[in-house]
Amino acid sequence: MKALLIPIKEPPAGKTRLAPLLSAEERESLARVMLEDVIHAVRNARKPDRVAVVSSSDSITGLALNLGWSALAETRQTSESASVDWASHLLGEWGFDVVMRLPADVPLVKGEDIDALVSVELSPSGALLVPSRDGTGTNAILRSPATLFPSPIRPELVRVAQARGHAARRRMHDSRELADRIGHRRTGGS
């Protein structure tokens, strides 16, 4: 079974890297709009067997439940990676052999993008990385099993994960084609 996992911060806590450019209210508004776009895409996706949200926010877990999704409530969030790894471990215990992590702020993602990723058949010990266009992070990660490696969010960890995959007889699939397509759509291409 395949689960889609979305880690979500309380909107006022999101987009802190934009503090020099945007006010707290503008950052919260941006985080909410981006979350709404991701929710729309996920609701249009048909391939995930389950959608789960991990958050320490009561309003976010309540939203997940209202959408018919699983809500994995944390007492506090130390980092997105820790949240994803904890939730992935739990989903693995529930019988999900593949977990896809999708950030709550991936711009312009569509349901068909999610379905295309979830439809990729991974080896029993494989992964798929959708790198950010600039190559410094990931827009999505699929892992089988769900705890195959720790969640990378920093550039050096992405490189480590990629190296581990290539060292393990190329069980790591780097989906740059999809990243380029999503990235191209973001920048106004067709």
N, C-alpha and C positions, 0 to 999 in steps of 0.2 A: 504494500500500500504506500501511497505517496501523499505526504503532507506539505502544505505551504505554510511557512512560518513567517510572521511579520512582527518584528520587534518595534514597539512604539513607545516613545517618550511622551510625557505630558507635553502638549504643544508649547507652553511657556518655556520648557527646558530645551526645546529643539533649536537648531540653527544658531548655536552660540558662536560659531566661527564668523558669523556675519555681524556680530555686535559692533564692530567699528563702522559698519555701513548702514545698518538698520536699527531702528529703535526696538525695544522689547515688544511693543505692540505689532510692529511690522514683521518681526521675526515670527511671532505667534501666528499672525495671519497667514504668512507664507507657509509655515508648517502645516496649518489646517488645510489650506488649499491643496498642497501636495498630497496630504493624507487622503483628502477627498478623491483626488485623481487615482490614487492607488486602490482605494476601496472600489471605485467604479470599475477599474480593470479587473480586480479580483472577482467581483460579482459577475463579470462577463466571462470569466474563465470556467471551463467545464472539466478539465482534466484532474485537478487535485481531488484526492479522496476526502481530505479534510483541510480546512483553513484554521490556523491557530494564531492567536495574538499573544505575545508576551509583553507585559507591562506592569509597572508598579502603580499606575494610575487607575483609580476606581472608575473614573469617567471613561477611560479607554477600554477597560475590561467590560464595563457595562455596554459600551457601543458594540464590542465584539459579540457579546451574547445576544444583543438585539438583532445583529446581522445573521444569527444562527451559527456563529463560529465558536470554536473553543477559546476560552479565556484562561490563560496561564498567568496567575497573579503572583507577582513578586512582592516581598515586603519592602525592598528598595532595590534600585538599579545601580550597580557599581559600574557597569559598562555594557555597551550593546553586545560585545563579544561574549561576556559572561552570561548575559541573558539568553542569547542564542544557544550557547553550549548547554546551559541548564535545561532549556526548553527542548532542545534536540535530544538530549539524553532521555527526558520524560517521554517524548513522542516515540523514541526507539523502544522504550519499555512497553508502550501501548501497542506495539506491533507494526509501526511504520518503518519500512526498510529504506525509504528514501525521504529526505527532508530537504526542501528548498527554502532557503532564507531569502526573503525579498525585503529590502529596506522600505520603510513607509514614505520615503521621499524620492523615489525613482521617478523622474519627470517623464511624462508622455508614454509610460508603459501602457500596453493594451492587453486585454484578455487573451488575444491570440499569441502575444509574446510569452505570457505565462504558460499557456497550453503547449507551445512549442518546446519550452524548456522542460516542463514536467513530462513531456512525451519522450524525451531522450532516454534511451535504455542504457543504464549504467551497469558496469560489471559489479559483482557482489562487493568489491572493494574499489569503488571508483568515485569520481567527482567530476563536476562540470563547473567551471568558473566563468562568469560573465564579467570581464574586467570593465572598469570605468573607462571611458574614452581616453583619458589621460594616462591610464595604466597604473594609477596610484592606489586603486582600491577595487572593490567588486560591487557590481550592481545586482548580482544574484550569485548564490552558491547552492549547488545540489550536492549532497553527500550520501553515499551508500557504503556502509551504514551511516546513520545520522551523526555519529560521533567519530567519523574517520580521522579527522584532524581538528584542532582548535580553529575557531572562527578567525580568519584574518581580516583585519580592517586597515592595518598600516601597510604601506608599500613593501617594507622588508618582509612582512609575514606573507603577503601575496606571493613574493618571489620564493619564499621557503615552501609554501604549499605547492606552487608550480614545480619546483625542483623535486619535491617528494613524489609528485605524480609521475614526472618523467623518469625518475629513478626507479619507480615501481612498474617498469615496462609499459609506460605511457597509459596508465590507468586514469590519469588526470586528463580530462578533455578541456581545452581552453577555447571557449566559444567566442572568438574575436569577431567572427562574421555577424553574429547577432548583436554583439556590442556595437559594432560599426553601424549596423542598420538602425538600432535604437538611437545611437549617438548622432547619426546623420539626420534622423527625423527631428531630433532636438534642435539641431542647428539650422533647420529650415529646408533641408534637402528633401527630395521625394523618395 
